[in-house]
Amino acid sequence: MTEKRVVVTGVATINPLGNDVDTSWDNLIAGKSGIGPITQFDASEFNSQIAGEV
């Protein structure tokens, strides 16, 4: 079997816990959740009013 090499040149993230790796990691380790009530638009017509907003 031929070995394949991989080089990771950077890490990025945009998620409900933060828009950068350090903030996301700190919030994850602190046990925070990125899930909560939808605030960016009126979700009253939908069955669910919770989401992980980004």
N, C-alpha and C positions, 0 to 999 in steps of 0.2 A: 504494500500500500504506500502511495506517495504522500509524504507529509505536506500539508498546506500551512502556510504561515499567514498570520493576520496581524495587522498593526492598528491599534486604536489610537487615533490622532486627537480625539476630543470627545467630550461627553456633554450632551445638552438635554434639556427637558423643558416642557411647558405642560403643567398639569395643575389640578386644583390646590395642590400643596405649595406651589411656588413656580416661579418662572425661570429659576436657575437651579443648578445641581445642589449648591450649598443650602439654599433655603428649603428646597424639597426634602433633602436628607435630614436637616435639622427638625423640620416639622414631622417627618415620618418617625424619627427616633423619639420625639416628644409624645408620640401617640395621637397626634392630631388627625382629624379626618377632613378630607376635602369635599365631603358630601354634605349637602344642606338644602334649605329651601331655595327654590329658583328665585332670583332677584333681578335678573337682567331683562325679563319680559313677563307679561301676564300669562301665567300657566294655568289659570283657573279652569280653562276648558279641557285640560288634559287629565287623565286618570291619576297621574303622578305629578306632584309639585316639588319633588326633590331631584337633585342632580349634582354632578361634579362639574361646576362651571369653570371655564378657563377664560 
